[in-house]
Amino acid sequence: MSFREKNYRQIIARSSEGNRFALTLFTLVMAVFIILFSKVPLIQIFNVIPHPSIISIAIFYWSLSDPERLSIYSLFFIGLFSDLLLVSPIGIGFVIYLSLHYFVISQRATLLNRGLTVKLAVFTLVMIFFYFIVFFLARYSHGSFPAVKTIIVPCLATIICFIPFYRLFEIIDNFVFPSALRG
Protein backbone atom coordinates (compact mmCIF):
# COMPACT_ATOMS: atom_id res chain seq x y z
CA MET A 1 0.00 0.00 0.00
CA SER A 2 1.52 3.31 -1.02
CA PHE A 3 1.46 6.53 0.96
CA ARG A 4 -1.59 7.85 -0.91
CA GLU A 5 -3.67 4.70 -0.53
CA LYS A 6 -5.22 4.63 2.90
CA ASN A 7 -7.32 1.98 4.48
CA TYR A 8 -10.38 4.00 5.42
CA ARG A 9 -12.03 1.10 7.22
CA GLN A 10 -9.35 1.25 9.91
CA ILE A 11 -9.76 5.01 10.23
CA ILE A 12 -13.53 4.65 10.61
CA ALA A 13 -13.17 1.85 13.16
CA ARG A 14 -10.75 3.88 15.29
CA SER A 15 -12.93 6.98 15.35
CA SER A 16 -16.17 5.39 16.56
CA GLU A 17 -16.12 7.32 19.86
CA GLY A 18 -15.76 10.60 18.01
CA ASN A 19 -18.52 9.55 15.66
CA ARG A 20 -20.80 8.71 18.61
CA PHE A 21 -20.20 12.18 20.09
CA ALA A 22 -20.84 13.82 16.71
CA LEU A 23 -24.01 11.77 16.28
CA THR A 24 -25.29 12.78 19.73
CA LEU A 25 -24.43 16.44 19.18
CA PHE A 26 -26.07 16.35 15.76
CA THR A 27 -29.17 14.79 17.35
CA LEU A 28 -29.44 17.55 19.96
CA VAL A 29 -28.99 20.31 17.39
CA MET A 30 -31.59 18.69 15.14
CA ALA A 31 -33.97 18.34 18.10
CA VAL A 32 -33.75 22.05 18.93
CA PHE A 33 -34.26 22.94 15.27
CA ILE A 34 -37.23 20.55 14.99
CA ILE A 35 -38.90 21.98 18.10
CA LEU A 36 -38.48 25.52 16.80
CA PHE A 37 -39.67 24.54 13.32
CA SER A 38 -42.79 22.82 14.65
CA LYS A 39 -43.88 26.01 16.43
CA VAL A 40 -44.05 28.06 13.23
CA PRO A 41 -47.73 28.84 12.55
CA LEU A 42 -48.60 27.81 9.01
CA ILE A 43 -52.38 27.47 8.80
CA GLN A 44 -55.41 27.65 11.03
CA ILE A 45 -57.90 24.78 11.29
CA PHE A 46 -61.11 25.24 13.31
CA ASN A 47 -59.62 28.38 14.90
CA VAL A 48 -56.69 26.28 16.13
CA ILE A 49 -53.15 26.61 14.81
CA PRO A 50 -51.95 22.99 14.59
CA HIS A 51 -48.45 22.44 15.90
CA PRO A 52 -47.61 18.86 15.02
CA SER A 53 -45.20 17.22 17.42
CA ILE A 54 -42.44 16.58 14.90
CA ILE A 55 -40.04 15.96 17.77
CA SER A 56 -42.15 12.95 18.74
CA ILE A 57 -41.69 11.58 15.22
CA ALA A 58 -37.94 12.24 15.50
CA ILE A 59 -37.69 10.51 18.88
CA PHE A 60 -39.67 7.57 17.50
CA TYR A 61 -37.30 7.32 14.52
CA TRP A 62 -34.09 7.83 16.52
CA SER A 63 -35.17 5.31 19.18
CA LEU A 64 -35.91 2.77 16.48
CA SER A 65 -32.84 3.30 14.30
CA ASP A 66 -30.21 3.89 17.01
CA PRO A 67 -31.41 3.65 20.63
CA GLU A 68 -28.03 4.71 22.04
CA ARG A 69 -28.33 8.06 20.30
CA LEU A 70 -30.73 9.42 22.92
CA SER A 71 -29.65 9.31 26.55
CA ILE A 72 -31.85 10.22 29.47
CA TYR A 73 -30.00 13.55 29.71
CA SER A 74 -30.60 14.46 26.09
CA LEU A 75 -34.28 13.55 26.47
CA PHE A 76 -34.43 15.75 29.57
CA PHE A 77 -32.90 18.66 27.64
CA ILE A 78 -35.30 18.14 24.72
CA GLY A 79 -38.30 17.90 27.06
CA LEU A 80 -37.22 20.95 29.06
CA PHE A 81 -36.73 23.03 25.91
CA SER A 82 -40.10 21.91 24.59
CA ASP A 83 -41.84 22.66 27.89
CA LEU A 84 -40.33 26.14 28.09
CA LEU A 85 -41.35 26.90 24.52
CA LEU A 86 -44.90 25.59 25.04
CA VAL A 87 -45.27 27.24 28.46
CA SER A 88 -46.36 23.91 29.90
CA PRO A 89 -45.49 22.51 33.33
CA ILE A 90 -41.82 21.60 33.52
CA GLY A 91 -41.30 17.86 33.18
CA ILE A 92 -44.36 16.94 31.10
CA GLY A 93 -42.39 16.85 27.85
CA PHE A 94 -39.58 14.90 29.45
CA VAL A 95 -41.93 12.25 30.83
CA ILE A 96 -43.74 11.90 27.49
CA TYR A 97 -40.54 11.73 25.43
CA LEU A 98 -38.91 9.33 27.88
CA SER A 99 -42.00 7.10 27.80
CA LEU A 100 -42.03 7.18 24.00
CA HIS A 101 -38.32 6.36 23.86
CA TYR A 102 -38.55 3.37 26.20
CA PHE A 103 -41.76 2.09 24.60
CA VAL A 104 -40.11 2.09 21.16
CA ILE A 105 -37.00 0.41 22.56
CA SER A 106 -39.15 -2.30 24.16
CA GLN A 107 -40.91 -2.97 20.84
CA ARG A 108 -37.82 -2.41 18.67
CA ALA A 109 -37.31 -6.03 17.61
CA THR A 110 -40.89 -6.25 16.39
CA LEU A 111 -40.98 -2.83 14.71
CA LEU A 112 -37.71 -3.26 12.81
CA ASN A 113 -39.10 -6.28 10.97
CA ARG A 114 -42.33 -4.51 10.01
CA GLY A 115 -43.16 -2.02 7.29
CA LEU A 116 -43.88 1.66 7.58
CA THR A 117 -47.64 1.06 7.84
CA VAL A 118 -47.24 -0.93 11.06
CA LYS A 119 -44.92 1.75 12.43
CA LEU A 120 -47.57 4.36 11.57
CA ALA A 121 -50.25 2.32 13.35
CA VAL A 122 -48.13 1.94 16.49
CA PHE A 123 -47.18 5.62 16.41
CA THR A 124 -50.85 6.59 16.01
CA LEU A 125 -51.90 4.56 19.05
CA VAL A 126 -49.06 5.96 21.13
CA MET A 127 -49.83 9.55 20.11
CA ILE A 128 -53.54 9.17 20.87
CA PHE A 129 -52.62 7.83 24.30
CA PHE A 130 -50.12 10.65 24.98
CA TYR A 131 -52.46 13.40 23.78
CA PHE A 132 -55.16 11.88 26.00
CA ILE A 133 -52.77 12.16 28.95
CA VAL A 134 -51.89 15.75 28.01
CA PHE A 135 -55.60 16.57 27.85
CA PHE A 136 -56.07 15.48 31.47
CA LEU A 137 -52.80 17.02 32.67
CA ALA A 138 -53.85 20.35 31.17
CA ARG A 139 -56.77 20.38 33.60
CA TYR A 140 -54.40 20.37 36.55
CA SER A 141 -52.14 23.08 35.17
CA HIS A 142 -54.91 25.42 33.89
CA GLY A 143 -57.74 24.59 36.29
CA SER A 144 -60.20 23.40 33.64
CA PHE A 145 -60.25 21.08 30.67
CA PRO A 146 -59.09 22.68 27.43
CA ALA A 147 -61.26 22.65 24.34
CA VAL A 148 -61.15 19.21 22.75
CA LYS A 149 -60.22 20.67 19.37
CA THR A 150 -56.97 22.04 20.84
CA ILE A 151 -55.92 18.43 21.48
CA ILE A 152 -57.44 16.64 18.48
CA VAL A 153 -56.12 18.99 15.77
CA PRO A 154 -52.42 18.77 16.82
CA CYS A 155 -52.76 15.01 17.35
CA LEU A 156 -54.15 14.50 13.84
CA ALA A 157 -51.53 16.85 12.39
CA THR A 158 -48.79 14.82 14.08
CA ILE A 159 -50.18 11.54 12.75
CA ILE A 160 -50.54 12.96 9.22
CA CYS A 161 -46.95 14.23 9.31
CA PHE A 162 -45.53 10.87 10.42
CA ILE A 163 -44.70 9.24 7.07
CA PRO A 164 -43.11 12.25 5.32
CA PHE A 165 -41.01 13.23 8.33
CA TYR A 166 -40.03 9.62 9.13
CA ARG A 167 -38.72 9.31 5.56
CA LEU A 168 -37.03 12.71 5.84
CA PHE A 169 -35.18 11.62 8.98
CA GLU A 170 -34.07 8.44 7.18
CA ILE A 171 -32.73 10.49 4.29
CA ILE A 172 -30.94 12.96 6.58
CA ASP A 173 -29.36 10.16 8.62
CA ASN A 174 -28.17 8.30 5.54
CA PHE A 175 -26.81 11.49 4.01
CA VAL A 176 -25.02 12.91 7.06
CA PHE A 177 -23.97 9.67 8.73
CA PRO A 178 -23.60 6.75 6.32
CA SER A 179 -23.95 3.31 7.91
CA ALA A 180 -20.17 2.83 8.08
CA LEU A 181 -19.78 5.89 10.33
CA ARG A 182 -22.42 4.91 12.91
CA GLY A 183 -20.08 2.34 14.45
C-alpha positions in Angstrom: 0.0 0.0 0.0 1.5 3.3 -1.0 1.5 6.5 1.0 -1.6 7.9 -0.9 -3.7 4.7 -0.5 -5.2 4.6 2.9 -7.3 2.0 4.5 -10.4 4.0 5.4 -12.0 1.1 7.2 -9.4 1.2 9.9 -9.8 5.0 10.2 -13.5 4.7 10.6 -13.2 1.8 13.2 -10.8 3.9 15.3 -12.9 7.0 15.4 -16.2 5.4 16.6 -16.1 7.3 19.9 -15.8 10.6 18.0 -18.5 9.5 15.7 -20.8 8.7 18.6 -20.2 12.2 20.1 -20.8 13.8 16.7 -24.0 11.8 16.3 -25.3 12.8 19.7 -24.4 16.4 19.2 -26.1 16.4 15.8 -29.2 14.8 17.4 -29.4 17.6 20.0 -29.0 20.3 17.4 -31.6 18.7 15.1 -34.0 18.3 18.1 -33.8 22.1 18.9 -34.3 22.9 15.3 -37.2 20.6 15.0 -38.9 22.0 18.1 -38.5 25.5 16.8 -39.7 24.5 13.3 -42.8 22.8 14.7 -43.9 26.0 16.4 -44.1 28.1 13.2 -47.7 28.8 12.6 -48.6 27.8 9.0 -52.4 27.5 8.8 -55.4 27.6 11.0 -57.9 24.8 11.3 -61.1 25.2 13.3 -59.6 28.4 14.9 -56.7 26.3 16.1 -53.1 26.6 14.8 -51.9 23.0 14.6 -48.5 22.4 15.9 -47.6 18.9 15.0 -45.2 17.2 17.4 -42.4 16.6 14.9 -40.0 16.0 17.8 -42.2 12.9 18.7 -41.7 11.6 15.2 -37.9 12.2 15.5 -37.7 10.5 18.9 -39.7 7.6 17.5 -37.3 7.3 14.5 -34.1 7.8 16.5 -35.2 5.3 19.2 -35.9 2.8 16.5 -32.8 3.3 14.3 -30.2 3.9 17.0 -31.4 3.6 20.6 -28.0 4.7 22.0 -28.3 8.1 20.3 -30.7 9.4 22.9 -29.6 9.3 26.5 -31.9 10.2 29.5 -30.0 13.5 29.7 -30.6 14.5 26.1 -34.3 13.5 26.5 -34.4 15.7 29.6 -32.9 18.7 27.6 -35.3 18.1 24.7 -38.3 17.9 27.1 -37.2 20.9 29.1 -36.7 23.0 25.9 -40.1 21.9 24.6 -41.8 22.7 27.9 -40.3 26.1 28.1 -41.4 26.9 24.5 -44.9 25.6 25.0 -45.3 27.2 28.5 -46.4 23.9 29.9 -45.5 22.5 33.3 -41.8 21.6 33.5 -41.3 17.9 33.2 -44.4 16.9 31.1 -42.4 16.9 27.8 -39.6 14.9 29.5 -41.9 12.2 30.8 -43.7 11.9 27.5 -40.5 11.7 25.4 -38.9 9.3 27.9 -42.0 7.1 27.8 -42.0 7.2 24.0 -38.3 6.4 23.9 -38.6 3.4 26.2 -41.8 2.1 24.6 -40.1 2.1 21.2 -37.0 0.4 22.6 -39.1 -2.3 24.2 -40.9 -3.0 20.8 -37.8 -2.4 18.7 -37.3 -6.0 17.6 -40.9 -6.3 16.4 -41.0 -2.8 14.7 -37.7 -3.3 12.8 -39.1 -6.3 11.0 -42.3 -4.5 10.0 -43.2 -2.0 7.3 -43.9 1.7 7.6 -47.6 1.1 7.8 -47.2 -0.9 11.1 -44.9 1.8 12.4 -47.6 4.4 11.6 -50.3 2.3 13.4 -48.1 1.9 16.5 -47.2 5.6 16.4 -50.9 6.6 16.0 -51.9 4.6 19.1 -49.1 6.0 21.1 -49.8 9.5 20.1 -53.5 9.2 20.9 -52.6 7.8 24.3 -50.1 10.7 25.0 -52.5 13.4 23.8 -55.2 11.9 26.0 -52.8 12.2 29.0 -51.9 15.7 28.0 -55.6 16.6 27.9 -56.1 15.5 31.5 -52.8 17.0 32.7 -53.9 20.3 31.2 -56.8 20.4 33.6 -54.4 20.4 36.5 -52.1 23.1 35.2 -54.9 25.4 33.9 -57.7 24.6 36.3 -60.2 23.4 33.6 -60.3 21.1 30.7 -59.1 22.7 27.4 -61.3 22.6 24.3 -61.2 19.2 22.7 -60.2 20.7 19.4 -57.0 22.0 20.8 -55.9 18.4 21.5 -57.4 16.6 18.5 -56.1 19.0 15.8 -52.4 18.8 16.8 -52.8 15.0 17.3 -54.1 14.5 13.8 -51.5 16.9 12.4 -48.8 14.8 14.1 -50.2 11.5 12.7 -50.5 13.0 9.2 -46.9 14.2 9.3 -45.5 10.9 10.4 -44.7 9.2 7.1 -43.1 12.3 5.3 -41.0 13.2 8.3 -40.0 9.6 9.1 -38.7 9.3 5.6 -37.0 12.7 5.8 -35.2 11.6 9.0 -34.1 8.4 7.2 -32.7 10.5 4.3 -30.9 13.0 6.6 -29.4 10.2 8.6 -28.2 8.3 5.5 -26.8 11.5 4.0 -25.0 12.9 7.1 -24.0 9.7 8.7 -23.6 6.8 6.3 -23.9 3.3 7.9 -20.2 2.8 8.1 -19.8 5.9 10.3 -22.4 4.9 12.9 -20.1 2.3 14.4 
